[in-house]
Amino acid sequence: MAPAYASDLSTWLVRHHLSYGIAEYPQANTVTLDSGGQVQMLDPQWPGGVPVPGDYQTKLSWYDAHRHDANFVVAMHPPDGNRSGIYRLARAAFGPPARTYNFGDYTVMTWNKNLLTYFGPPPTAPRRPEPRRPLDQVAVIIRLHFPDSFWLIGRVLLRSRTMRWTRR
């Protein structure tokens, strides 16, 4: 069961007709679950202050501005009162909000535009190079999959290694 604060926030967002928005992971996750999908919230990454699709428990289609209209951001009030994190990032990326609400421990900022149109491309994971296989492993694979052409392929592969094979 979601904590009471998520339940209260979910109810408040539904009552204010806010159904697709942005928050940090704890709020995005618990509100989306607690509301039974009536409110869907995304947890983007912010490299260099530019929002991009998150890479944890997410789908790229959720960030598609043609399918969805995200028009609000939920920021939690830090205990020290210093507004930082997603509050500052959202205001810098999307401009000043049309309306700002304070609800319990949260600030809810709304815009009259689709915030997803401001998102950059998704981060790309660095590609890991394919591990190099020893030539004898390559030959075994070739022999298993192409027994009739093994001799020819084996000669081509091994010619560059200055080795000789014979057909068995």
C-alpha positions in Angstrom: 0.0 0.0 0.0 1.3 3.5 -0.9 2.1 5.9 2.0 -0.7 8.3 3.0 1.1 11.3 1.5 1.0 9.7 -2.0 -2.7 8.9 -1.5 -3.4 12.5 -0.6 -1.4 13.9 -3.5 -3.0 11.4 -5.9 -6.5 12.5 -4.8 -5.6 16.2 -5.0 -4.2 15.8 -8.6 -7.3 13.9 -9.8 -9.6 16.6 -8.3 -7.6 19.3 -10.1 -7.8 17.3 -13.4 -4.0 16.9 -13.6 -3.5 13.5 -15.1 0.0 13.5 -16.9 3.0 15.2 -15.4 6.5 15.0 -14.1 8.1 14.4 -10.7 11.1 12.8 -9.1 11.1 9.0 -8.8 9.5 8.5 -5.4 6.5 10.8 -6.1 6.2 9.7 -9.8 6.1 6.0 -8.8 3.8 6.1 -5.8 1.3 8.5 -7.3 1.0 6.6 -10.5 0.4 3.4 -8.6 -1.8 4.9 -5.9 -4.1 6.6 -8.4 -4.6 3.4 -10.3 -3.4 5.0 -13.5 -5.7 8.1 -13.3 -2.5 10.1 -12.8 0.6 9.2 -14.7 3.8 10.8 -13.7 7.2 10.5 -15.4 10.7 10.7 -13.8 13.0 12.2 -16.4 16.7 12.7 -16.2 18.1 16.2 -16.4 21.7 16.1 -17.9 22.9 19.7 -18.3 19.5 20.9 -17.2 17.7 19.5 -20.2 14.9 16.9 -19.5 15.4 13.6 -21.3 13.5 10.4 -20.9 14.4 8.4 -17.8 16.1 5.1 -18.1 14.7 3.3 -15.0 11.3 1.5 -15.1 10.1 3.5 -18.1 9.1 3.3 -21.7 10.0 5.7 -24.4 6.4 5.9 -25.6 5.5 7.5 -22.3 7.6 10.6 -23.4 6.0 10.9 -26.8 4.6 14.4 -27.1 2.2 13.2 -29.9 0.6 10.7 -27.6 0.7 12.5 -24.2 0.3 16.0 -22.8 2.3 16.5 -19.7 1.4 19.9 -18.2 2.5 19.8 -14.5 5.5 19.2 -12.3 5.4 18.1 -8.7 8.3 19.1 -6.4 8.6 18.1 -2.8 9.4 20.8 -0.3 12.8 20.1 1.2 13.1 20.2 5.0 15.4 23.2 4.9 13.0 25.2 2.7 15.6 25.7 0.0 13.9 25.0 -3.3 16.2 23.0 -5.5 16.2 19.9 -7.6 13.3 19.4 -9.8 11.7 22.8 -8.8 14.6 24.8 -10.3 15.2 22.4 -13.2 11.6 22.6 -14.3 11.4 26.4 -14.1 14.7 26.7 -16.0 13.7 24.2 -18.7 10.0 25.1 -19.2 9.9 28.8 -18.1 7.6 30.2 -15.4 4.6 28.1 -14.6 1.1 29.5 -15.4 0.0 28.5 -11.9 1.7 27.3 -8.7 -0.1 25.4 -6.0 1.2 24.5 -2.5 -0.3 21.3 -1.2 1.1 19.8 2.0 4.8 19.0 1.4 4.5 19.7 -2.3 4.6 22.4 -4.9 2.6 21.7 -8.0 3.5 23.8 -11.0 1.2 23.8 -14.0 1.8 25.1 -17.6 -0.5 25.8 -20.5 1.7 23.8 -22.8 2.9 20.3 -23.3 6.2 19.9 -21.4 7.2 16.8 -23.4 7.9 19.1 -26.4 10.9 20.4 -24.4 12.5 17.0 -23.9 15.8 16.1 -25.6 16.5 12.7 -27.1 16.8 9.7 -24.8 20.3 9.0 -23.5 22.1 6.3 -25.4 23.8 3.6 -23.4 27.4 3.2 -24.4 27.7 0.2 -26.7 29.9 -2.6 -25.4 32.2 -4.0 -28.0 31.6 -7.6 -28.9 34.0 -9.8 -27.2 36.7 -11.2 -29.5 36.5 -14.9 -29.9 39.5 -17.0 -30.4 39.6 -18.3 -33.9 39.1 -21.9 -32.9 35.7 -20.9 -31.3 34.7 -19.2 -34.5 35.7 -22.3 -36.5 33.6 -24.5 -34.3 30.6 -22.3 -34.7 31.0 -22.3 -38.5 31.4 -26.1 -38.5 28.2 -26.5 -36.5 26.1 -24.2 -38.6 27.6 -24.7 -42.0 29.1 -28.1 -42.2 29.2 -28.2 -46.0 31.0 -24.9 -46.4 33.3 -25.2 -43.4 36.5 -25.8 -45.4 36.1 -22.8 -47.6 35.1 -20.4 -44.8 37.8 -21.9 -42.6 40.5 -21.2 -45.2 39.3 -17.6 -45.6 39.3 -17.0 -41.9 42.6 -18.6 -41.2 44.4 -17.2 -44.2 44.7 -13.9 -42.3 46.3 -15.7 -39.4 48.7 -17.6 -41.6 47.4 -20.9 -40.5 46.3 -23.9 -42.5 43.3 -26.0 -42.0 42.3 -29.3 -43.6 38.9 -30.6 -44.0 38.0 -33.4 -41.7 
